[in-house]
Amino acid sequence: ASLRSKIGAPSDFAEDAIRYLPDERVFLHREREGFYAISAICTHLGCVVTKDEEGFHCPCHGSVFDDAGNVIAGPAPRTLPWYEVTLSAEGQLVVDRARTVPVGTRLEA
């Protein structure tokens, strides 16, 4: 399976909203500053994390991450990766899970 996925037009996503994309296992965020995608896969043993007001929680072993995916409580050893979000030629948002970007990187669209 390709790690690049077209996920829809920017207008498909509400501002100040977070949407879980189950096929890609990412949380897509849309803020005024732009779009970003955070992995939903715990860096401990690969369980899918859930989102709540505080950040992200792993239901398997209790790891806790803040809104940016930084580890607050273990056993997860690493931050949840941020994936590259780009705009395709026809105006679709594309998430590339083969390409990580620095935390805080956003696509303005």
N, C-alpha and C positions, 0 to 999 in steps of 0.2 A: 504494500500500500504506500502511496506517495505521502510524504510528510508535509506537502503543500496542499492546502485546501482553500477553495473559494467558499466564503461563508456568507456572501450576500452584499448588498449595497450598503454604504454608510447610513442611508436613510432608514434601513431596516432595523436599526438599533437606536433605542431611546437614549437621549442624553442623560448623564448621571445614572446610568444603569449598568448592571453586571449581568451577563447572560452566560450560563453554562452551556457549552457546546459538547454534547456527549460523544459525537463521532470523533472529535479532535481531542477530547479530554482536556479542554482549556476553559478558562474563564475569560471572556472578552469583556473589557471595561470600555465604556465610552464616557469621557469627561469633556469639559469645555476645551481642555488642552489637546484632546485627541483620543485615539484608540490605543489600547495595549492588551496583550494576551499573556496571562499567567498560567503555567501548567497546573493541572488539577491532580497531578500524580505526585504523591508523597515521595520525598527524596530518601526516605528510610527503606521501605520495602515495596514501594510501588502501588500502595492502595490509593483509591480516589478520595481526595479531601472534599470536605463540604465547606460552604461559605456561610458566615454569620456576621453579626454586627462587629465582632472583635477582629475578624480576619478569617483564617482558614484553619480547620481542625481535621486531623486524621482520625477516623472512627476505629481504626485497627489497633493502634498502639499509643494514641493520645498526643501525637506531636501537634504543636500549635504554631501557626505562622501569623504574622501581622498582615495588614492589607496589602503590603508590597511583596509578601511572600517570604519575608525574613523569618528565620526560626526564633520563636520566643521560648518554646519548651521542646525538649527532645522526645524521643530519641533521633529525630531526623537530623542528619549531619550537615545539610546544605539548604540554602535558600531555594524556594520554588523557582524554576527558571522562567524568565520572560522570553517569549518567542517573537520573532520578527513579524510585524504586520505591515503589509504594503498594499498598494492600490494597483489592480491589474489595468491593462489598456482599456478594457471596457467598463472600468469603474467599479469592479467588485473588490471587496476586501479579501486579502489573501493572508492566511496564517501559515508560516513556515516553521514546522516543529524541528527541522534540521538546523535551524539558525537561531541561536540565542542572541539576545541583545542585552546591554547593560540595564539594570533595574532603573526605571524612570524614563526609558525610551518610549516615545509616543509617536504615532502616525497622525499628523494633522490632516484631517479630511472633512 
